Amino acid sequence: MRVRNSIGAAALAVTLLAMIGSAAAAANDEGKYPDFNGQWQRAVSVRSERIGAAFDPSKPFGRQEEAPLTPEYQALYDANLADMAKGGQGIDPTYKCLSPGMPRVMIPYVGMEFVVTPGATYVLFERDWDFNRHIYTDGRGFPANMAQEPKYLGYSIGKWLDTKSDGRYDTLEVETRGLKGPRVYDASGIPLHADNETVVQERIYLDKADPNLMHDDLTTIDHALTRPWLVNQTYRRAVSDKPSWFPHMVCGEGNNHVGIGKENYFLSADGYLMPTKKDQPPPDLRYFKKYDR
């Protein structure tokens, strides 16, 4: 019995030492990464005549963002704004509860949270469209089947950088491909190309002077643009060890928009289909039996 007890004690000691070693290694790994903890919200908002969050936060929302669109896609954007001015939804697909997708989710509209692990960084969003982004940092490459299985958030590969050579990571460099459409940059309907060959590159880091500010230098490469479009998204950390999270309602709940063909109608409070703009044609009723009144 004494021999068995000795063996058991030795095994227990080995197990405890292994657990302590694992905990120490995890703590050491955690110390390599920047403090991205907490709730992050959009920090910059330029006042505008239009209501909305601009993809380029340094400029007023809408046309004044001066997106470097090709003539073809500038014409598409102008037609979209004209439709919105009449009461339509333009080409923004999110009124149907579709995902905003990348790069629009990184505006962000409400709070988000970063969860950093050695193998992946997760970006959790406080809304119903997209629950999280996976940014893989385990050395993998892009999968071969991205074209067959595109996603609104795409597929993100990241790499941690130690730009100060002090033994600690301070910058997350990310590239996102394999995107699904339709997508626009923001609620004003700035379009991305229909081929969905968008490439989004990011450099995410804390402000040198204020650790409660985070920057996302976000470059979009897209065939609807005349050049890569670089914007700086800035987020402010909620200064609280117990931030409040209020998930938004499910997008489909209470959504009275009804898309029929290329037209968007509205469901009235008494259950009837309504136009959303002046002189809007009614939907085609060819498959409904006509009754004489």
Secondary structure in CASP SS format (residue, H / E / C, confidence):
PFRMAT SS
TARGET T0000
AUTHOR 0000-0000-0000
METHOD secondary structure of the structure
MODEL  1
M C 1.00
R H 1.00
V H 1.00
R H 1.00
N H 1.00
S H 1.00
I H 1.00
G H 1.00
A H 1.00
A H 1.00
A H 1.00
L H 1.00
A H 1.00
V H 1.00
T H 1.00
L H 1.00
L H 1.00
A H 1.00
M H 1.00
I H 1.00
G H 1.00
S H 1.00
A H 1.00
A H 1.00
A H 1.00
A H 1.00
A H 1.00
N H 1.00
D H 1.00
E H 1.00
G C 1.00
K C 1.00
Y C 1.00
P C 1.00
D C 1.00
F C 1.00
N C 1.00
G C 1.00
Q C 1.00
W E 1.00
Q E 1.00
R E 1.00
A C 1.00
V C 1.00
S C 1.00
V C 1.00
R C 1.00
S C 1.00
E C 1.00
R C 1.00
I C 1.00
G C 1.00
A C 1.00
A C 1.00
F C 1.00
D C 1.00
P C 1.00
S C 1.00
K C 1.00
P C 1.00
F C 1.00
G C 1.00
R H 1.00
Q H 1.00
E H 1.00
E C 1.00
A C 1.00
P C 1.00
L E 1.00
T C 1.00
P H 1.00
E H 1.00
Y H 1.00
Q H 1.00
A H 1.00
L H 1.00
Y H 1.00
D H 1.00
A H 1.00
N H 1.00
L H 1.00
A H 1.00
D H 1.00
M H 1.00
A H 1.00
K C 1.00
G C 1.00
G C 1.00
Q C 1.00
G C 1.00
I C 1.00
D C 1.00
P H 1.00
T H 1.00
Y H 1.00
K H 1.00
C C 1.00
L C 1.00
S C 1.00
P C 1.00
G C 1.00
M C 1.00
P C 1.00
R H 1.00
V H 1.00
M H 1.00
I C 1.00
P C 1.00
Y C 1.00
V C 1.00
G C 1.00
M E 1.00
E E 1.00
F E 1.00
V E 1.00
V E 1.00
T C 1.00
P C 1.00
G C 1.00
A E 1.00
T E 1.00
Y E 1.00
V E 1.00
L E 1.00
F E 1.00
E C 1.00
R C 1.00
D C 1.00
W C 1.00
D C 1.00
F C 1.00
N E 1.00
R E 1.00
H E 1.00
I E 1.00
Y E 1.00
T C 1.00
D C 1.00
G C 1.00
R C 1.00
G C 1.00
F C 1.00
P C 1.00
A C 1.00
N C 1.00
M C 1.00
A C 1.00
Q C 1.00
E C 1.00
P C 1.00
K E 1.00
Y C 1.00
L C 1.00
G C 1.00
Y E 1.00
S E 1.00
I E 1.00
G E 1.00
K E 1.00
W E 1.00
L E 1.00
D C 1.00
T C 1.00
K C 1.00
S C 1.00
D C 1.00
G C 1.00
R C 1.00
Y C 1.00
D C 1.00
T E 1.00
L E 1.00
E E 1.00
V E 1.00
E E 1.00
T E 1.00
R E 1.00
G C 1.00
L E 1.00
K C 1.00
G C 1.00
P C 1.00
R C 1.00
V E 1.00
Y C 1.00
D C 1.00
A C 1.00
S C 1.00
G C 1.00
I C 1.00
P E 1.00
L C 1.00
H C 1.00
A C 1.00
D C 1.00
N C 1.00
E C 1.00
T C 1.00
V E 1.00
V E 1.00
Q E 1.00
E E 1.00
R E 1.00
I E 1.00
Y E 1.00
L E 1.00
D C 1.00
K C 1.00
A C 1.00
D C 1.00
P C 1.00
N C 1.00
L E 1.00
M E 1.00
H E 1.00
D E 1.00
D E 1.00
L E 1.00
T E 1.00
T E 1.00
I E 1.00
D C 1.00
H C 1.00
A C 1.00
L E 1.00
T C 1.00
R C 1.00
P C 1.00
W E 1.00
L E 1.00
V E 1.00
N E 1.00
Q E 1.00
T E 1.00
Y E 1.00
R E 1.00
R E 1.00
A C 1.00
V C 1.00
S C 1.00
D C 1.00
K C 1.00
P C 1.00
S C 1.00
W C 1.00
F C 1.00
P C 1.00
H C 1.00
M C 1.00
V C 1.00
C C 1.00
G C 1.00
E C 1.00
G C 1.00
N C 1.00
N C 1.00
H E 1.00
V E 1.00
G E 1.00
I E 1.00
G C 1.00
K C 1.00
E E 1.00
N E 1.00
Y E 1.00
F E 1.00
L E 1.00
S C 1.00
A C 1.00
D C 1.00
G C 1.00
Y C 1.00
L E 1.00
M E 1.00
P C 1.00
T C 1.00
K C 1.00
K C 1.00
D C 1.00
Q C 1.00
P C 1.00
P C 1.00
P C 1.00
D C 1.00
L C 1.00
R C 1.00
Y C 1.00
F C 1.00
K C 1.00
K C 1.00
Y C 1.00
D C 1.00
R C 1.00
END
